Amino acid sequence: MKVPPATTGHANRCAGLAVLGLLLLGIVLYSGPRVALAQSTQWDALLSNTSWYVPVPYLVAYAAVNPNSFTVPPPILTGDQTLWALGPVVNGSFSGTSSATLYVASGADLAQPATTSTSTSAMSGTVAANGDIRITFTDTTSGVTTLGVGRMQSLGDIPLMEMQMITGTGLLLTHWAYMTPYDPAVFTPPQASEVSTAYGTSPEWAWTANTVWEITSQALFGSENPGRFTITQYSNGFFLGEGHGPTGSAVQFFTQLGSITPEGSVLFDTISNGVLTSLLGQISGNTSNATMTLSGYGFSGDDFSKTASLKLIGSYHPAGAYLQGPLLLLLGATP
């Protein structure tokens, strides 16, 4: 299954938020890696002993079934409903329980039936004074850990946790969502099977589809010489791409799957030679001048040895070339 085409425009963004608002009527992140320790009590009262869920517009997630490539085959559209139950929050530190349900629709030829799986994880997290969030999820059965990163946001007076993550080994799942508070006694969250790409979430960055970037990363290429990266598809804040390392690099080709939140937080995951590298940072700019600045995404806190910088250099044309100013340059050429 291919990543669906992007649905863009302010109207779609408003529609997604309108649906979120309607769901909430029934119930009374630059997202960075820089939250190592809790720093204040600012969020304690708001978050203590609360429950959180994923509204319908944000159930969209993508799973890569090939651990050696994000693009062959293309990632599978997945519904991810995750429910959180937080305990007391003290000085910004908290623990709790996360229950996740994943739904994968049947194939177009109906040869593969729809599947649903569930898991439960213990949560241990912090929220800093500026709202930055870092949560470690530990699967209660397998012991596998997953890192979620995000930031406190709001829709009107409704607090939200904007979160991003990637998890898995054989199957790699990536998801971003606005986690939303609810009362389990009066509201039943939507099922993972209610996943839909129709809402066009995070349309602010839909223009990145079919764009070409210069990418410089010692962590990825073992060289400070730039490589080249193309975003081939974009949908609902998820973007898919492929790239080439600089001439002479051990990485001559890599595939990519990641997410961009409406606020521009980027989770940038690449696979090259069977190795997954995940970076986290921020996108800024527009169609004429844009950059991404990324650094490490991991359990040890800030990892400034893993960085990447990207600069928009042109638009991709499916015929096999991209336009850079007045010059038509071959897509496959490397700097």
C-alpha positions as YAML, in Angstrom:
chain: A
units: angstrom
residues:
- id: 1
  name: MET
  ca: [0.00, 0.00, 0.00]
- id: 2
  name: LYS
  ca: [1.34, 3.42, -0.90]
- id: 3
  name: VAL
  ca: [1.21, 6.37, 1.46]
- id: 4
  name: PRO
  ca: [-2.00, 8.16, 0.40]
- id: 5
  name: PRO
  ca: [-1.71, 11.46, -1.48]
- id: 6
  name: ALA
  ca: [-1.64, 14.57, 0.67]
- id: 7
  name: THR
  ca: [-4.89, 16.38, 1.43]
- id: 8
  name: THR
  ca: [-3.96, 20.04, 1.81]
- id: 9
  name: GLY
  ca: [-5.49, 23.38, 2.64]
- id: 10
  name: HIS
  ca: [-6.75, 25.39, 5.53]
- id: 11
  name: ALA
  ca: [-10.24, 23.94, 5.17]
- id: 12
  name: ASN
  ca: [-8.99, 20.41, 5.83]
- id: 13
  name: ARG
  ca: [-6.97, 21.58, 8.84]
- id: 14
  name: CYS
  ca: [-10.05, 23.27, 10.26]
- id: 15
  name: ALA
  ca: [-12.15, 20.17, 9.55]
- id: 16
  name: GLY
  ca: [-9.75, 18.00, 11.51]
- id: 17
  name: LEU
  ca: [-9.76, 20.38, 14.46]
- id: 18
  name: ALA
  ca: [-13.54, 20.71, 14.25]
- id: 19
  name: VAL
  ca: [-13.90, 16.94, 14.59]
- id: 20
  name: LEU
  ca: [-11.55, 17.03, 17.57]
- id: 21
  name: GLY
  ca: [-13.64, 19.82, 19.11]
- id: 22
  name: LEU
  ca: [-16.88, 17.85, 18.63]
- id: 23
  name: LEU
  ca: [-15.37, 14.78, 20.25]
- id: 24
  name: LEU
  ca: [-14.36, 16.87, 23.25]
- id: 25
  name: LEU
  ca: [-17.83, 18.42, 23.72]
- id: 26
  name: GLY
  ca: [-18.98, 15.15, 25.23]
- id: 27
  name: ILE
  ca: [-16.32, 15.22, 27.94]
- id: 28
  name: VAL
  ca: [-15.77, 17.80, 30.65]
- id: 29
  name: LEU
  ca: [6.11, 20.09, 20.26]
- id: 30
  name: TYR
  ca: [8.93, 22.36, 19.00]
- id: 31
  name: SER
  ca: [9.00, 18.75, 20.08]
- id: 32
  name: GLY
  ca: [12.54, 18.27, 21.24]
- id: 33
  name: PRO
  ca: [14.71, 15.67, 22.87]
- id: 34
  name: ARG
  ca: [15.88, 18.03, 25.57]
- id: 35
  name: VAL
  ca: [13.95, 16.83, 28.62]
- id: 36
  name: ALA
  ca: [16.29, 14.80, 30.78]
- id: 37
  name: LEU
  ca: [14.92, 15.76, 34.21]
- id: 38
  name: ALA
  ca: [11.71, 17.32, 35.47]
- id: 39
  name: GLN
  ca: [12.24, 20.96, 36.35]
- id: 40
  name: SER
  ca: [9.09, 22.38, 37.95]
- id: 41
  name: THR
  ca: [5.65, 21.75, 39.38]
- id: 42
  name: GLN
  ca: [3.94, 23.84, 36.68]
- id: 43
  name: TRP
  ca: [2.11, 20.88, 35.09]
- id: 44
  name: ASP
  ca: [1.58, 18.72, 38.18]
- id: 45
  name: ALA
  ca: [-2.03, 19.65, 38.95]
- id: 46
  name: LEU
  ca: [-3.10, 19.57, 35.31]
- id: 47
  name: LEU
  ca: [-1.70, 16.10, 34.57]
- id: 48
  name: SER
  ca: [-2.05, 14.25, 37.88]
- id: 49
  name: ASN
  ca: [-4.42, 11.24, 37.83]
- id: 50
  name: THR
  ca: [-5.67, 11.91, 34.30]
- id: 51
  name: SER
  ca: [-6.56, 9.77, 31.28]
- id: 52
  name: TRP
  ca: [-5.65, 10.47, 27.63]
- id: 53
  name: TYR
  ca: [-6.66, 9.13, 24.21]
- id: 54
  name: VAL
  ca: [-6.10, 9.67, 20.46]
- id: 55
  name: PRO
  ca: [-8.97, 11.43, 18.57]
- id: 56
  name: VAL
  ca: [-10.01, 10.08, 15.16]
- id: 57
  name: PRO
  ca: [-8.05, 12.54, 12.99]
- id: 58
  name: TYR
  ca: [-4.80, 11.44, 14.63]
- id: 59
  name: LEU
  ca: [-5.25, 7.66, 14.69]
- id: 60
  name: VAL
  ca: [-3.17, 7.51, 11.50]
- id: 61
  name: ALA
  ca: [0.17, 5.72, 11.87]
- id: 62
  name: TYR
  ca: [2.46, 3.89, 9.43]
- id: 63
  name: ALA
  ca: [4.24, 0.56, 9.75]
- id: 64
  name: ALA
  ca: [7.22, -0.59, 7.68]
- id: 65
  name: VAL
  ca: [7.29, -4.38, 7.32]
- id: 66
  name: ASN
  ca: [10.80, -4.52, 5.84]
- id: 67
  name: PRO
  ca: [13.46, -3.66, 8.46]
- id: 68
  name: ASN
  ca: [15.90, -2.92, 5.63]
- id: 69
  name: SER
  ca: [13.77, -0.36, 3.78]
- id: 70
  name: PHE
  ca: [11.01, 2.17, 4.38]
- id: 71
  name: THR
  ca: [9.99, 2.27, 0.72]
- id: 72
  name: VAL
  ca: [10.10, -1.36, -0.50]
- id: 73
  name: PRO
  ca: [7.33, -2.22, 0.10]
- id: 74
  name: PRO
  ca: [5.75, 1.15, 0.98]
- id: 75
  name: PRO
  ca: [4.66, 1.55, 4.60]
- id: 76
  name: ILE
  ca: [1.27, 0.21, 5.64]
- id: 77
  name: LEU
  ca: [-1.48, 2.53, 6.89]
- id: 78
  name: THR
  ca: [-2.21, 1.57, 10.50]
- id: 79
  name: GLY
  ca: [-4.73, 2.73, 13.08]
- id: 80
  name: ASP
  ca: [-3.14, 3.34, 16.49]
- id: 81
  name: GLN
  ca: [-5.40, 4.03, 19.47]
- id: 82
  name: THR
  ca: [-3.34, 4.53, 22.60]
- id: 83
  name: LEU
  ca: [-4.89, 5.12, 26.03]
- id: 84
  name: TRP
  ca: [-2.91, 6.55, 28.92]
- id: 85
  name: ALA
  ca: [-3.71, 6.45, 32.62]
- id: 86
  name: LEU
  ca: [-1.36, 8.73, 34.57]
- id: 87
  name: GLY
  ca: [-0.82, 8.63, 38.31]
- id: 88
  name: PRO
  ca: [0.25, 11.56, 40.50]
- id: 89
  name: VAL
  ca: [2.69, 14.00, 38.89]
- id: 90
  name: VAL
  ca: [5.32, 15.29, 41.30]
- id: 91
  name: ASN
  ca: [7.81, 17.98, 40.27]
- id: 92
  name: GLY
  ca: [7.07, 17.15, 36.64]
- id: 93
  name: SER
  ca: [7.79, 13.42, 36.99]
- id: 94
  name: PHE
  ca: [5.08, 10.84, 36.45]
- id: 95
  name: SER
  ca: [4.32, 7.17, 35.85]
- id: 96
  name: GLY
  ca: [1.34, 5.35, 34.47]
- id: 97
  name: THR
  ca: [0.00, 2.72, 32.11]
- id: 98
  name: SER
  ca: [-0.32, 2.81, 28.32]
- id: 99
  name: SER
  ca: [-2.67, 0.48, 26.42]
- id: 100
  name: ALA
  ca: [-2.21, 0.42, 22.64]
- id: 101
  name: THR
  ca: [-4.42, -1.14, 19.98]
- id: 102
  name: LEU
  ca: [-3.10, -1.39, 16.41]
- id: 103
  name: TYR
  ca: [-5.40, -1.99, 13.46]
- id: 104
  name: VAL
  ca: [-4.20, -2.93, 9.97]
- id: 105
  name: ALA
  ca: [-6.91, -2.93, 7.30]
- id: 106
  name: SER
  ca: [-7.30, -5.82, 4.87]
- id: 107
  name: GLY
  ca: [-5.44, -5.64, 1.57]
- id: 108
  name: ALA
  ca: [-7.13, -4.24, -1.53]
- id: 109
  name: ASP
  ca: [-7.46, -7.78, -2.91]
- id: 110
  name: LEU
  ca: [-8.88, -8.99, 0.45]
- id: 111
  name: ALA
  ca: [-6.21, -11.70, 0.45]
- id: 112
  name: GLN
  ca: [-4.99, -10.38, 3.78]
- id: 113
  name: PRO
  ca: [-7.70, -9.98, 6.43]
- id: 114
  name: ALA
  ca: [-7.79, -7.02, 8.78]
- id: 115
  name: THR
  ca: [-5.78, -7.59, 11.93]
- id: 116
  name: THR
  ca: [-5.88, -6.09, 15.41]
- id: 117
  name: SER
  ca: [-3.24, -6.38, 18.13]
- id: 118
  name: THR
  ca: [-3.01, -4.98, 21.63]
- id: 119
  name: SER
  ca: [-0.20, -4.29, 24.08]
- id: 120
  name: THR
  ca: [0.28, -2.76, 27.50]
- id: 121
  name: SER
  ca: [3.28, -0.72, 28.65]
- id: 122
  name: ALA
  ca: [4.45, 0.89, 31.85]
- id: 123
  name: MET
  ca: [5.10, 4.62, 31.47]
- id: 124
  name: SER
  ca: [7.82, 6.71, 33.08]
- id: 125
  name: GLY
  ca: [8.06, 10.33, 32.02]
- id: 126
  name: THR
  ca: [8.85, 13.95, 32.70]
- id: 127
  name: VAL
  ca: [7.41, 17.27, 31.62]
- id: 128
  name: ALA
  ca: [9.65, 20.32, 31.86]
- id: 129
  name: ALA
  ca: [8.66, 23.86, 32.76]
- id: 130
  name: ASN
  ca: [8.54, 24.82, 29.07]
- id: 131
  name: GLY
  ca: [6.22, 21.90, 28.32]
- id: 132
  name: ASP
  ca: [8.74, 19.54, 26.71]
- id: 133
  name: ILE
  ca: [7.79, 15.90, 27.33]
- id: 134
  name: ARG
  ca: [9.85, 12.73, 27.36]
- id: 135
  name: ILE
  ca: [8.28, 9.33, 28.12]
- id: 136
  name: THR
  ca: [9.77, 5.84, 28.25]
- id: 137
  name: PHE
  ca: [7.29, 3.02, 27.53]
- id: 138
  name: THR
  ca: [8.26, -0.49, 28.63]
- id: 139
  name: ASP
  ca: [6.16, -3.34, 27.23]
- id: 140
  name: THR
  ca: [4.94, -5.41, 30.17]
- id: 141
  name: THR
  ca: [5.27, -8.66, 28.20]
- id: 142
  name: SER
  ca: [8.41, -8.30, 26.08]
- id: 143
  name: GLY
  ca: [10.29, -5.69, 28.08]
- id: 144
  name: VAL
  ca: [10.94, -3.73, 24.85]
- id: 145
  name: THR
  ca: [11.25, 0.01, 25.44]
- id: 146
  name: THR
  ca: [9.98, 2.85, 23.27]
- id: 147
  name: LEU
  ca: [10.73, 6.54, 23.57]
- id: 148
  name: GLY
  ca: [8.01, 9.14, 23.07]
- id: 149
  name: VAL
  ca: [8.90, 12.81, 22.75]
- id: 150
  name: GLY
  ca: [6.64, 15.81, 22.58]
- id: 151
  name: ARG
  ca: [5.39, 19.04, 24.03]
- id: 152
  name: MET
  ca: [2.33, 20.40, 25.79]
- id: 153
  name: GLN
  ca: [0.02, 22.20, 23.36]
- id: 154
  name: SER
  ca: [-3.56, 23.43, 23.56]
- id: 155
  name: LEU
  ca: [-6.70, 23.80, 21.47]
- id: 156
  name: GLY
  ca: [-8.59, 26.67, 23.02]
- id: 157
  name: ASP
  ca: [-8.56, 25.84, 26.72]
- id: 158
  name: ILE
  ca: [-8.11, 22.09, 26.13]
- id: 159
  name: PRO
  ca: [-4.62, 20.81, 27.05]
- id: 160
  name: LEU
  ca: [-3.00, 18.42, 24.58]
- id: 161
  name: MET
  ca: [0.16, 16.34, 24.56]
- id: 162
  name: GLU
  ca: [1.64, 16.46, 21.07]
- id: 163
  name: MET
  ca: [3.74, 13.29, 20.78]
- id: 164
  name: GLN
  ca: [6.01, 11.57, 18.24]
- id: 165
  name: MET
  ca: [7.66, 8.16, 18.31]
- id: 166
  name: ILE
  ca: [9.05, 5.22, 16.37]
- id: 167
  name: THR
  ca: [9.15, 1.71, 17.75]
- id: 168
  name: GLY
  ca: [9.73, -1.90, 16.79]
- id: 169
  name: THR
  ca: [12.39, -4.16, 15.30]
- id: 170
  name: GLY
  ca: [11.05, -6.45, 12.58]
- id: 171
  name: LEU
  ca: [8.09, -4.14, 12.09]
- id: 172
  name: LEU
  ca: [8.80, -0.42, 12.53]
- id: 173
  name: LEU
  ca: [5.82, 1.70, 13.57]
- id: 174
  name: THR
  ca: [5.85, 5.50, 13.61]
- id: 175
  name: HIS
  ca: [3.07, 7.74, 14.93]
- id: 176
  name: TRP
  ca: [2.40, 11.35, 15.89]
- id: 177
  name: ALA
  ca: [-0.77, 12.53, 17.59]
- id: 178
  name: TYR
  ca: [-2.39, 15.06, 19.90]
- id: 179
  name: MET
  ca: [-3.07, 13.03, 23.04]
- id: 180
  name: THR
  ca: [-6.30, 14.44, 24.50]
- id: 181
  name: PRO
  ca: [-7.71, 14.25, 28.07]
- id: 182
  name: TYR
  ca: [-10.94, 12.38, 28.74]
- id: 183
  name: ASP
  ca: [-13.01, 10.93, 31.55]
- id: 184
  name: PRO
  ca: [-13.34, 7.12, 31.14]
- id: 185
  name: ALA
  ca: [-16.55, 7.20, 33.16]
- id: 186
  name: VAL
  ca: [-18.42, 9.33, 30.62]
- id: 187
  name: PHE
  ca: [-16.60, 8.96, 27.28]
- id: 188
  name: THR
  ca: [-15.53, 5.98, 25.16]
- id: 189
  name: PRO
  ca: [-12.57, 6.70, 22.86]
- id: 190
  name: PRO
  ca: [-12.85, 5.75, 19.16]
- id: 191
  name: GLN
  ca: [-11.58, 2.39, 17.99]
- id: 192
  name: ALA
  ca: [-8.28, 2.03, 16.13]
- id: 193
  name: SER
  ca: [-10.30, 0.71, 13.19]
- id: 194
  name: GLU
  ca: [-11.85, 4.18, 12.76]
- id: 195
  name: VAL
  ca: [-8.58, 5.38, 11.22]
- id: 196
  name: SER
  ca: [-9.03, 7.72, 8.24]
- id: 197
  name: THR
  ca: [-6.72, 9.81, 6.07]
- id: 198
  name: ALA
  ca: [-9.55, 12.12, 5.02]
- id: 199
  name: TYR
  ca: [-8.87, 14.84, 7.57]
- id: 200
  name: GLY
  ca: [-5.57, 16.08, 6.15]
- id: 201
  name: THR
  ca: [-3.86, 16.71, 9.50]
- id: 202
  name: SER
  ca: [-0.72, 18.88, 9.55]
- id: 203
  name: PRO
  ca: [-1.41, 20.44, 6.12]
- id: 204
  name: GLU
  ca: [1.03, 23.25, 6.92]
- id: 205
  name: TRP
  ca: [3.88, 21.13, 5.53]
- id: 206
  name: ALA
  ca: [2.14, 19.42, 2.62]
- id: 207
  name: TRP
  ca: [4.18, 21.60, 0.26]
- id: 208
  name: THR
  ca: [7.24, 19.47, 1.14]
- id: 209
  name: ALA
  ca: [5.97, 16.67, -1.12]
- id: 210
  name: ASN
  ca: [8.18, 16.31, -4.20]
- id: 211
  name: THR
  ca: [10.95, 18.52, -2.83]
- id: 212
  name: VAL
  ca: [14.71, 17.92, -2.92]
- id: 213
  name: TRP
  ca: [17.06, 18.75, -0.06]
- id: 214
  name: GLU
  ca: [20.79, 18.90, 0.50]
- id: 215
  name: ILE
  ca: [21.58, 16.90, 3.64]
- id: 216
  name: THR
  ca: [24.78, 17.16, 5.67]
- id: 217
  name: SER
  ca: [25.33, 14.62, 8.44]
- id: 218
  name: GLN
  ca: [28.50, 13.11, 9.83]
- id: 219
  name: ALA
  ca: [26.29, 10.69, 11.77]
- id: 220
  name: LEU
  ca: [24.66, 9.30, 8.63]
- id: 221
  name: PHE
  ca: [27.49, 9.50, 6.10]
- id: 222
  name: GLY
  ca: [30.73, 9.57, 8.09]
- id: 223
  name: SER
  ca: [31.55, 12.71, 6.13]
- id: 224
  name: GLU
  ca: [30.79, 16.41, 6.25]
- id: 225
  name: ASN
  ca: [30.20, 16.44, 2.50]
- id: 226
  name: PRO
  ca: [26.51, 16.84, 1.64]
- id: 227
  name: GLY
  ca: [24.24, 14.18, 0.23]
- id: 228
  name: ARG
  ca: [20.85, 14.56, -1.38]
- id: 229
  name: PHE
  ca: [17.38, 13.68, -0.11]
- id: 230
  name: THR
  ca: [13.98, 13.68, -1.87]
- id: 231
  name: ILE
  ca: [10.59, 13.74, -0.14]
- id: 232
  name: THR
  ca: [8.54, 11.59, -2.49]
- id: 233
  name: GLN
  ca: [5.21, 11.53, -0.62]
- id: 234
  name: TYR
  ca: [3.43, 13.41, 2.18]
- id: 235
  name: SER
  ca: [0.16, 12.68, 3.97]
- id: 236
  name: ASN
  ca: [-1.31, 13.73, 7.33]
- id: 237
  name: GLY
  ca: [2.04, 14.88, 8.70]
- id: 238
  name: PHE
  ca: [3.94, 11.77, 7.55]
- id: 239
  name: PHE
  ca: [6.58, 11.98, 4.85]
- id: 240
  name: LEU
  ca: [8.38, 9.30, 2.87]
- id: 241
  name: GLY
  ca: [11.61, 9.67, 0.93]
- id: 242
  name: GLU
  ca: [14.89, 8.37, -0.46]
- id: 243
  name: GLY
  ca: [18.37, 9.80, -0.59]
- id: 244
  name: HIS
  ca: [21.99, 9.38, -1.61]
- id: 245
  name: GLY
  ca: [25.11, 9.96, 0.44]
- id: 246
  name: PRO
  ca: [28.05, 11.99, -0.88]
- id: 247
  name: THR
  ca: [30.51, 10.44, -3.28]
- id: 248
  name: GLY
  ca: [32.78, 8.00, -1.46]
- id: 249
  name: SER
  ca: [30.46, 7.63, 1.54]
- id: 250
  name: ALA
  ca: [29.68, 4.19, 2.93]
- id: 251
  name: VAL
  ca: [26.02, 5.23, 2.62]
- id: 252
  name: GLN
  ca: [25.22, 5.52, -1.05]
- id: 253
  name: PHE
  ca: [21.47, 5.05, -0.66]
- id: 254
  name: PHE
  ca: [18.98, 5.38, 2.20]
- id: 255
  name: THR
  ca: [15.22, 5.33, 2.66]
- id: 256
  name: GLN
  ca: [13.28, 7.53, 5.07]
- id: 257
  name: LEU
  ca: [9.96, 7.69, 6.95]
- id: 258
  name: GLY
  ca: [9.08, 10.38, 9.45]
- id: 259
  name: SER
  ca: [6.59, 12.93, 10.70]
- id: 260
  name: ILE
  ca: [6.16, 16.69, 10.85]
- id: 261
  name: THR
  ca: [3.71, 18.14, 13.37]
- id: 262
  name: PRO
  ca: [1.77, 21.36, 12.66]
- id: 263
  name: GLU
  ca: [4.27, 23.20, 14.87]
- id: 264
  name: GLY
  ca: [7.15, 21.91, 12.71]
- id: 265
  name: SER
  ca: [8.64, 19.25, 14.97]
- id: 266
  name: VAL
  ca: [10.37, 16.65, 12.77]
- id: 267
  name: LEU
  ca: [11.06, 12.99, 13.55]
- id: 268
  name: PHE
  ca: [13.41, 11.87, 10.77]
- id: 269
  name: ASP
  ca: [14.02, 8.10, 10.51]
- id: 270
  name: THR
  ca: [16.38, 6.58, 7.96]
- id: 271
  name: ILE
  ca: [17.40, 3.04, 7.06]
- id: 272
  name: SER
  ca: [20.72, 2.43, 5.31]
- id: 273
  name: ASN
  ca: [22.53, -0.89, 5.02]
- id: 274
  name: GLY
  ca: [20.00, -2.32, 7.48]
- id: 275
  name: VAL
  ca: [20.76, 0.31, 10.16]
- id: 276
  name: LEU
  ca: [18.00, 2.53, 11.57]
- id: 277
  name: THR
  ca: [18.99, 6.08, 12.51]
- id: 278
  name: SER
  ca: [16.41, 8.39, 14.11]
- id: 279
  name: LEU
  ca: [16.87, 12.14, 14.48]
- id: 280
  name: LEU
  ca: [14.63, 14.78, 15.98]
- id: 281
  name: GLY
  ca: [14.41, 18.50, 15.35]
- id: 282
  name: GLN
  ca: [12.62, 21.35, 13.64]
- id: 283
  name: ILE
  ca: [11.65, 22.47, 10.15]
- id: 284
  name: SER
  ca: [11.37, 26.16, 9.32]
- id: 285
  name: GLY
  ca: [10.81, 28.26, 6.21]
- id: 286
  name: ASN
  ca: [8.66, 27.90, 3.13]
- id: 287
  name: THR
  ca: [8.70, 26.74, -0.49]
- id: 288
  name: SER
  ca: [11.46, 29.15, -1.43]
- id: 289
  name: ASN
  ca: [13.76, 28.85, 1.57]
- id: 290
  name: ALA
  ca: [13.45, 26.03, 4.12]
- id: 291
  name: THR
  ca: [15.75, 24.15, 6.47]
- id: 292
  name: MET
  ca: [15.62, 21.24, 8.91]
- id: 293
  name: THR
  ca: [17.91, 21.09, 11.95]
- id: 294
  name: LEU
  ca: [18.08, 17.67, 13.61]
- id: 295
  name: SER
  ca: [19.87, 15.96, 16.51]
- id: 296
  name: GLY
  ca: [19.77, 12.65, 18.35]
- id: 297
  name: TYR
  ca: [16.59, 10.85, 19.39]
- id: 298
  name: GLY
  ca: [17.44, 8.26, 22.03]
- id: 299
  name: PHE
  ca: [17.15, 7.10, 25.60]
- id: 300
  name: SER
  ca: [20.41, 8.59, 26.83]
- id: 301
  name: GLY
  ca: [19.20, 12.18, 26.60]
- id: 302
  name: ASP
  ca: [20.69, 14.70, 24.22]
- id: 303
  name: ASP
  ca: [23.01, 13.09, 21.70]
- id: 304
  name: PHE
  ca: [24.66, 15.99, 19.98]
- id: 305
  name: SER
  ca: [27.11, 13.70, 18.19]
- id: 306
  name: LYS
  ca: [24.21, 12.64, 15.95]
- id: 307
  name: THR
  ca: [23.12, 15.64, 13.94]
- id: 308
  name: ALA
  ca: [21.91, 16.49, 10.47]
- id: 309
  name: SER
  ca: [21.11, 19.70, 8.65]
- id: 310
  name: LEU
  ca: [18.95, 19.89, 5.54]
- id: 311
  name: LYS
  ca: [18.47, 22.75, 3.09]
- id: 312
  name: LEU
  ca: [15.76, 22.91, 0.43]
- id: 313
  name: ILE
  ca: [17.36, 23.07, -3.02]
- id: 314
  name: GLY
  ca: [14.63, 22.30, -5.53]
- id: 315
  name: SER
  ca: [11.44, 20.58, -6.62]
- id: 316
  name: TYR
  ca: [11.29, 16.98, -7.75]
- id: 317
  name: HIS
  ca: [9.79, 16.02, -11.10]
- id: 318
  name: PRO
  ca: [8.68, 12.37, -11.45]
- id: 319
  name: ALA
  ca: [10.31, 12.20, -14.88]
- id: 320
  name: GLY
  ca: [13.59, 11.81, -13.02]
- id: 321
  name: ALA
  ca: [14.96, 15.31, -12.55]
- id: 322
  name: TYR
  ca: [14.58, 18.28, -10.26]
- id: 323
  name: LEU
  ca: [14.53, 21.99, -10.95]
- id: 324
  name: GLN
  ca: [17.11, 24.10, -9.13]
- id: 325
  name: GLY
  ca: [16.69, 27.67, -10.22]
- id: 326
  name: PRO
  ca: [17.14, 27.77, -14.00]
- id: 327
  name: LEU
  ca: [19.12, 24.53, -14.12]
- id: 328
  name: LEU
  ca: [17.71, 21.04, -14.67]
- id: 329
  name: LEU
  ca: [19.89, 18.57, -12.79]
- id: 330
  name: LEU
  ca: [19.67, 14.78, -12.72]
- id: 331
  name: LEU
  ca: [18.10, 13.49, -9.52]
- id: 332
  name: GLY
  ca: [20.57, 10.66, -9.22]
- id: 333
  name: ALA
  ca: [23.63, 12.92, -9.29]
- id: 334
  name: THR
  ca: [25.41, 13.30, -5.97]
- id: 335
  name: PRO
  ca: [27.25, 16.39, -4.79]
...
